[in-house]
C-alpha cells in the first residue's frame, strides 16, 4: 500500500471510504437529465451559430445534429423562417446517408414555400445545398447549370479557362 495512505489514521480512512460513494452518487444524480425534460441544451440561435461555424469549416456531418436541435427549437418557438433554414442545412448534413433524389425533392419543396420566396439568404442556402446534392448526382449537369446561370453560351468561357492545365482540358470540354 501507499505510505501516504497508511500514514493517515484508521478513523480518517474509514470516513473517506464512507463519504466517497455518497459523493459519487450525488454527482451522478446531479448530472443525469430528469425524465421528460427536453434535451435541447441551448437556445436555438446558439445551436444555429455553432452549427454554422462547423458548416463554414465544411464539417456538415458534425453540424447536422446541431441543425436538427435548432430546427426543433425554432419550431417550438414558432419561428418558421429559421426552422426552414436549419432544416435545409440539416439536409446537407444528411446528404451522405439519405437518397439524393429525395433530398432534391425536399429542397425544392422548401424553395417553393412563401417564406423561402421572400427570403434571399434562405434561398441562397437552399441553392448551395441543392448544388452540392446535384454535384453528387451528376457533375456534368452542374457544369451546364453554371454555364447557363453565369451567362456563358456554347463553348465560350472566360479568360480563366486558358489557365487550365493541358491534361484537364478534356474534362472542361465535356462539361
C-alpha positions, 0 to 999 in steps of 0.5 A: 500500500501507499505510505501516504495512505497508511500514514493517515489514521484508521478513523480518517480512512474509514470516513473517506471510504464512507463519504466517497460513494455518497459523493459519487452518487450525488454527482451522478444524480446531479448530472443525469437529465430528469425524465421528460425534460427536453434535451435541447441544451441551448437556445436555438440561435446558439445551436444555429451559430455553432452549427454554422461555424462547423458548416463554414469549416465544411464539417456538415456531418458534425453540424447536422445534429446541431441543425436538427436541435435548432430546427426543433427549437425554432419550431417550438418557438414558432419561428418558421423562417429559421426552422426552414433554414436549419432544416435545409442545412440539416439536409446537407448534413444528411446528404451522405446517408439519405437518397439524393433524389429525395433530398432534391425533392425536399429542397425544392419543396422548401424553395417553393414555400412563401417564406423561402420566396421572400427570403434571399439568404434562405434561398441562397442556402437552399441553392448551395445545398441543392448544388452540392446534392446535384454535384453528387448526382451528376457533375456534368449537369452542374457544369451546364447549370453554371454555364447557363446561370453565369451567362456563358453560351456554347463553348465560350468561357472566360479568360480563366479557362486558358489557365487550365492545365493541358491534361484537364482540358478534356474534362472542361470540354465535356462539361 
